[in-house]
Amino acid sequence: MSGFRPSRAVWLVGRREFVTRVRTKAFVIGTVVALAVIAGYVLFIRFVANEQGTTNLAATPDVVAVAGELRAAATVLDQTIAVEEVPDAATGERLVRDGDVDLLLTGGPATSGSGAGVRLVGKDDVSESVHALVDSVLRAGALDAELERAGADPAAVRAAVESATAQVSTLEPNDPQRLQRLVLGIAIAALLYGSLVFVGQAVAQGVVEEKASRVVELLLSTLRPWHLLLGKVLGLGAVGLLQMLIIAGVGLSVATGLGVLDIGGIALGTLGVGLFWYLLGLLLYATVYAAVGSLVSRQEEVNGVVAPVTMTIVVAFVVSINLLLANPDSSLIAVLSLLPPFAPILMPARIAIGSAPLWQVGTAIVLAILAIVALTWLAGRIYSNAVLRTGARVRLRDALRAAAS
């Protein structure tokens, strides 16, 4: 019989688990490594975005005028072309071959307007978008030349042609931050996935460690089994929460500081949503980890017994990421995000993207809470029956039968 009030007993167990875990080298090293990976990933994304966003173009003197028009046309299309003048084609080809520039524009008379003989040279490939842009500039120049020969005003003709365009409208307002929201949603899904697996494994290993060392027998002489179970889950959950806050905070700061993300307010809101769903996911999965961990008495048996639970989280994460990348607004994603196994990972990602209506969010929360109540009751019964049984692995069927009796 417990000598403590339930809240006091749970608090003491949770504090012990939290303090013990955060003082370990594994926690410190794991957090530092995760921060290094996050910072490196953000720097890599920025580097790739900068490299992909700018085309470095070498131009020989005979096509410098064309290159200037090309740069202006690219700006209108939200593209960036940096032009470097080179003395001759041989020099430009060497720069392309060495990777110092992306493409070489050369040949053809710069003022004839015909574009005849103009060449666009790449190392092993030529960007289709740049090729199309060069062709459009050359064709516009050729058209102007022919209009002048015919006695027409090229500017007036161009204005008339440009005015003959279709009006464009959309059924829903455009979200210029859609891509950043998607990236943020996937990042929070990955963070939740990693944290839930980490905490779940830690809970199962802690249960087995106490069971193998007989410490659990001493603890249960003064605590009820559900006090120990809930305290362990909340204590280790707090460890995962602390680690997630550190990683997410540093990651958002680095990404915002380097200009990779410019949705700071939305990012903070997404983090808050992620923390809420982390708590739901923790209560949903960690108690199950503890229950299945209580079925074995040796650490080497832990991975085998928790594999089905871990695979459930892995499948939820992999399916969620693939569906988000394919079509974040699909009906399948909407349905899966309501189901408890998927909701803690998929729903916060959908909220970050802005594709989850309030009624779906509310439905997912209600279903998750109902699943938590049912699984916590069942896991508590299994844990109470199996945690004191050492030696051979306790079969789940036996634990369930005893729990029901």
N, C-alpha and C positions, 0 to 999 in steps of 0.2 A: 504494500500500500504506500502511495506517495506521501511523503511528509511535507510537501510543498503545495501551494496553490498551483493549479494548472498553468496559469500564465507565468508564474515564477519558475516553475520547472522547465517550461519550454525556453524561457529566456536564458536560464543558466546553461542549458545544453547548447543552445544556439550561440551564445557568447563564447563558450569553450571551443566550439568548432571554428568560429570565425577567427578568433585570436590565434589559435594553433595554426590554421592554414595560412594566414597572411604573413606569418613570421617565417615560413619555410623558404628555402632558396628556390624551390621549384616555382613558387608563386612569383617571386621577384624576377627570376630569369625569364619565365614565360611571359610576363607582362612586358619586360624590356624587349624581348624578341618580337612580340606582337607589335609593339610601337615602332620598332625599326622596319618591320615589314610594311606597316601602314604608311609610314613616311616615305619609304622607297617606292611604294605603289603610286602614291600621289605624285611624286616627282616624275615617275615614269609616264603617268597619264599626261602630265603637263608637257613633258618632252615630246611625246607622240603627237599630242594635239598641235603643238607649235610646228612640228615637222610636217604634219599632214596639212596644216592650214596655209603654208607658204610654199610656192613653187619658185625656185631659183632658176632664172633664165639668163643664159649668156646670149648676147646679140652682137653680130658683126656690124660695122658702120653702115653698110648698105641697107640694113633693115632696122636701124635704131628708131626711125619714125614709126614703123609698124609696131615695134615693141612697146613704144610709149602709148599708142592707141590700145594695144592689148592690155597693158597695165590698167588703163582707165576703164576699159570694158569689164575687166575682172573685178574692179572695186564696186561697180554697179551690181554685180552678182554676188557680193559678199565673199569674194575670193581675193587672195593676195598673191601678186606676182612681183618678185623682186628682180629687176633687170640689171645685169652687169655687162657693160660694153667690153668687147674683146677685139683685138686688132685684126684677127683673121679667123677663118673657119678651123684651121689646124689647132690654134690655141683653144678655141671653144670646145673642140672634140676632146682635147686632152683633159680639160676641166670636167667634162661629162664623164669620161672614162675613169678619172680619179675620184669621182663622187663629190667634187667641190660644188658643182651645179647640177640641177636636175635635167635641164634640156638646153639645146642650142638652137637658136633661130638664125638662119643665114641664107644668103643667095637672093637673087632677084633684084630688080631695080626698085629703089625705095620710093620713087616718085611717079612711076609709070601708072600705078593704080591697077595694074593687071594681076599682080601677085605671081606672075610667072617665074618659075625657078626658085621660089622660096621653099626652104627645107626646114623641117622641125626634127631635130636629131635627139634621140635618147640613148641611154646606155644599152639596155636590153628591153625597154618598154617605153611607150609614149602615152602619157595620160590622155584618155579619150576626151575628158572635159577641156583640157588645154588645147588639144587638137581642134575640137569643135569651135573653141573661142578664136583661135587663129584663123580658121576658115571663115568665120563670120566677119572678122575684121577685114580680111582680104577681099571678101565678096562685097562688103560695104564700100571699100575703096574702089573696086572695079566698077560698081554701079554708079558711084559719084562721077568717075571719069567718063563713063559712057553718057551720063546725063548732061555733062558739060559739053561734050562733043555735039550732042543733039540740041543744044541751046536751052536746056531746061535748068531750073534752079535746084541743085541737089538738096539744099536745106529745106526748101518748100516741099519737095517730093518726100523727103525723109519724115517731115512732120506729118504729112498726110498719111503715110504708111503707118507710122507709130500710133496715130489716132484710131486706126481701124483695128481695135482690139476688143475682145470679149470682156464683159464685166464679170468679176470673180466675187463670189460670196460663199460663206460657209454656214452650215446649220448650227454649229457651236463655235464659241469664240476660240481663237487660236491661243495656245499656251506656249509662249517662247521658252519657258523653263521646263518643258516636258521632258527633254532628254536628261537634264540634271535631276529632275524628280525620279526618273527611272533609275539612274545610277545610284541615287541616294536610297531608293527603295531596295535595290539589290544588295547594297552595302549593309543596310540594317538587317536584312534577312540573313546574310552570311554571318553577321555578328551574333545574332540571336541563335543561329544554328550552332556555331562554335561554342557559345557559352552554355547552352543547354546540354550539349554532349559532355563538356568539361565538368559541369556541376553534377550531372547524372552519374558519370563514371566515378567521381570523387565520393558521392554518397554511397554507391554500391561498395567501393573499396573500403570506405570507413566502416560500414556495417560488418563486412567480412573480417576486417582487422580486429574490431572489438569482439566479434564472436570467436575468432581463433584464439585470442589472448585471454578469454574468459572475463574480460572487463565488463562485458554486457551483463553478466550475471550479478556483478556488484552494483552496476547502475540500476538494474531492474529491481534490486532489493529496496530502493528508495523512490524509484520513478515508475510510472506506468509506461507500458510499451509505446502508446501513442504520444506521450510526452517526449520520449527519446526520439521517436521517428520524426515528429514535427520539428523539434528543436534542431535535429541534424539537417533536415531539409532547408529550414530557414537560415541556419548559420552558414552552411555552404552556399546557399543561394545568395546571401549577402556578399560572400567572397566573389562569386561570379558577377554580381551587380557592380561591385567596386571595380573589378577589372574591366568590365564593359564600359563603365563611365570614364575610366582613365583612357582607354583606347579610343572610344568614340569622341571624347573631348579633344584629345590631341589630334586625332584624324581630322575632325571638322576645323580645328584651328589652322592646321597646316594647309588643308585644301582651300579654306577661305583666304588665308594669307597669300597663297600663291596664285589666287585667281581661278583655281580649278572649279570652285563653287562660288556663286554670288547670290545664294538664296539662304543667307544666314538665319533669318527668322524662321523660314520653313524648315531648315535643317534642325533647329532647336526643337521645334514642335514635333518633328519626326522622331527625334531622340526621346522626347517625353512619351510619345505613343509607343515607341519600342520598349521603353522601360515597363510600361503598363502590361504589354503583352508578354514581356519576359517573365513577370511575376505569375501571370496565368500559365505560361508554358512550364515554369518551374514547378508549380503545384500540380500540373497535369502529369509531367514526366518524372520528376525527382522522386515522388512517393512510389511510383512503379519501380524505379531503379532500386530503391531501398528494399522493397518487397522481394524482388527477384534476387537481390544480393543476399538476403537472409536465408536463401535456400542452400547456400554452399558455405563451406568452412575454410577454404583455402584460396589464397589470392590468385593462384594460377587458374582457378575455375571461374573467376569473375567474368572475364571476357566472353566466355562461352555462354554464360547464363544471361548476360545483359545484351547479347548480340541482337535478339529480336527487337528489343526496345530501341537500341541504337539505329538499327536498320529502318525502323519506322521514321525516325527523325531524318535520316539520310535521304530516304525516298521522298519525304515531304519537302526537303530542301531542294533536291535535284529537280523534281517535278515542278516546283514553284519557280525556280530560276529559269528553266527552259520555257515554261509557259509565259513568263513575264517578258522574256526576250522575243518570243514569237509574236505574241499578241496580248498585251497587258489588259485589254478591254474585253477579252473573250468571255463567253458564258461559262465555259468550263472553269476558268479561274474564279469566277464569281461563286460558283457552286462549291468548289474545293475550299475556298477561303472561309466558308461557313462551317466546315467540318472540323471538330476539335483537333485531330492529328495534324492538320495543315494550318489551322487558323493562327497559332502563335508565330509562325514564320511568314505566311502568305498575306494575312490581313494587314499587318503594319506596312508591308511593302505596297499594297494597294492603296492604303491611306496616304502614303508618301507621294504616290503617283497622282492621287486625286481621283481615282476611278471607283472608290467604294462609297456608295450612298449610306446615309446614316442608318437606315433600316437594316441594311446588311451588317453593318458594324455592330448594331445592337443585337441582332440575331446571333452573330458569331460569339459575342460575349456571353449571352445567356446559355448557348449550347456548351461553351467551354466551361462555364461555372457548373452546370449540371454534370458534365463529364468529370470535373474535378471532385465533386462531392461523391459520385459513385466510385471512382477509382481510389480516392483516399480511404473510403470506408473499406473497400475490398483489400487494398494494399495493407491497411492497418491490421486487418484480421489475419492476413497471411504472415505479416511480419511478427505479430504477437505469437503465432503458433510455431513459426520456424526458427526464430532468432536464438532460442535456447537449445536447439537440437544440433549437436555437433557430430562430427564424423562424416558419414556418407551424405551425399547430396540429397536433400529433401525433395521429393517429387512434387511438382506443382499440384497434381491431383490429390496427393495426400494432404498438402497444406490447405487446399480448398475444402476438402472433405472435413478436416478437423475444424477449420474455421466455421463451417456451417453447422457443426454439431454442438 
